[in-house]
Amino acid sequence: MTDQAPVPYAGPKRILSGIQASGALHLGNYLGALKRFVDIQDEEPFIFVADMHAITVWQDPAVLAQQTREIACAYIAAGLDPKKATIFPQSAVPAHAELAWIFNCVARLGWLDRMTQFKEKSGKHKERSSVGLYTYPVLQAADILLYKATHVPVGEDQKQHLELTRDIAQKFNNDFGAPGGQPAFFPVTEPVIEGPATRVMSLRDGTAKMSKSDPSDASRINLMDDADAIAAKIRKAKTDPEPLPETIEGLAERPEARNLVDIYAALSSSTRAEVIEEFGGKGFGTFKPALAELAVEVMSPIGARMRELTGDPAQIDAILKDGAERARAVADPVVAETKKLVGFWGA
């Protein structure tokens, strides 16, 4: 351990994020992640497909590679340019696993014991869960810090994991920081949480997050849904009998109404207040058709592009291969320097 805390990280701004390669993507993924990826692509972010995270619970091997391609298709269909954003599969960069092991030895057991997502996912049978599910947040920290990402777009449910990443970075910097008061080796990454609908809720239950694991397909709008399916799901979305309120405060105890307002705001790049100004006092018989028309306008071209891309796996594989090479060019020197700081032989 060094006897002098490093000064703050002085490297360039870098953005990283990713989506797990399991199940079909939906509107919540688009509004909470894909749309934001597109908005920041001029900053040349690293956007990966988290296939290593996917296997924390069992995945059909025959399906996993297909799902990895589908996530990449979704990135591109949503508007990501692979020449600007580095798009790659997590498992194609071995440095993710190498850095995760080092961080397993930096992170403290008490930190992981506080992770609420493990408790939620493992339920009453945590002894039967994989060790990977428990240490998932450490691998997530490695994903981020391997590229020295200074900013990560995250949903509310991932804020705790990012706090763990920050703790790991700070402890590593304090334990192995460069001598002589040089800048910290790893940045203390900042979360990027902005705008409405960062947490999109189920169309059947406004208190539950929209999820690809929900058994009801009516609970979500899948990215591959066509225009008819999108409109039908909006029309059937759960609401209450009252018209939309005329103030934002009136949404507080109305989760389904709040969810639909947030979806409209995010799809139209407006605010809750602007949606309420336009539709406040009107019934869902007026609001739902307007939302359905907007959702079809925005989402159906993405679905059409995804279907086109999934029919050409060679094109997607070429993009992923190129992205992996670019990612390794950044990641390998970082893990090599990390091993040197830790004291590994030959590093």
LINZI-V630093 format. One record per residue. N is the residue number from 1. SS is DSSP state (H for helix, E for strand, - for the rest). Layout:
N&SS  N&SS
This chain:
1&-  2&-  3&-  4&-  5&-  6&-  7&E  8&-  9&-  10&-  11&-  12&-  13&-  14&-  15&E  16&E  17&E  18&E  19&E  20&E  21&-  22&-  23&-  24&-  25&-  26&E  27&H  28&H  29&H  30&H  31&H  32&H  33&H  34&H  35&H  36&H  37&H  38&H  39&H  40&-  41&H  42&H  43&H  44&-  45&-  46&E  47&E  48&E  49&E  50&E  51&H  52&H  53&H  54&H  55&-  56&-  57&-  58&-  59&-  60&-  61&H  62&H  63&H  64&H  65&H  66&H  67&H  68&H  69&H  70&H  71&H  72&H  73&H  74&H  75&H  76&H  77&H  78&H  79&-  80&-  81&-  82&-  83&-  84&-  85&-  86&E  87&E  88&E  89&E  90&H  91&H  92&H  93&-  94&-  95&H  96&H  97&H  98&H  99&H  100&H  101&H  102&H  103&H  104&H  105&-  106&-  107&-  108&-  109&H  110&H  111&H  112&H  113&H  114&-  115&-  116&H  117&H  118&H  119&H  120&H  121&H  122&H  123&-  124&-  125&-  126&H  127&H  128&H  129&-  130&-  131&H  132&H  133&H  134&H  135&H  136&H  137&H  138&H  139&H  140&H  141&H  142&H  143&H  144&H  145&H  146&-  147&-  148&-  149&-  150&-  151&E  152&E  153&E  154&-  155&-  156&H  157&H  158&H  159&H  160&H  161&H  162&H  163&H  164&H  165&H  166&H  167&H  168&H  169&H  170&H  171&H  172&H  173&H  174&H  175&H  176&H  177&-  178&-  179&-  180&-  181&-  182&-  183&E  184&-  185&-  186&-  187&-  188&-  189&-  190&E  191&E  192&E  193&-  194&-  195&-  196&-  197&-  198&-  199&-  200&-  201&E  202&-  203&-  204&-  205&-  206&-  207&-  208&-  209&E  210&-  211&-  212&-  213&-  214&-  215&-  216&-  217&H  218&H  219&H  220&-  221&-  222&E  223&-  224&-  225&-  226&-  227&H  228&H  229&H  230&H  231&H  232&H  233&H  234&H  235&H  236&H  237&-  238&-  239&-  240&-  241&-  242&-  243&-  244&-  245&-  246&-  247&-  248&H  249&H  250&H  251&H  252&-  253&-  254&-  255&H  256&H  257&H  258&H  259&H  260&H  261&H  262&H  263&H  264&H  265&H  266&H  267&H  268&-  269&-  270&-  271&-  272&H  273&H  274&H  275&H  276&H  277&H  278&H  279&H  280&-  281&-  282&-  283&-  284&H  285&H  286&H  287&H  288&H  289&H  290&H  291&H  292&H  293&H  294&H  295&H  296&H  297&H  298&H  299&H  300&H  301&H  302&H  303&H  304&H  305&H  306&H  307&H  308&H  309&H  310&H  311&-  312&-  313&H  314&H  315&H  316&H  317&H  318&H  319&H  320&H  321&H  322&H  323&H  324&H  325&H  326&H  327&H  328&H  329&H  330&H  331&H  332&H  333&H  334&H  335&H  336&H  337&H  338&H  339&H  340&H  341&H  342&H  343&-  344&-  345&-  346&-  347&-
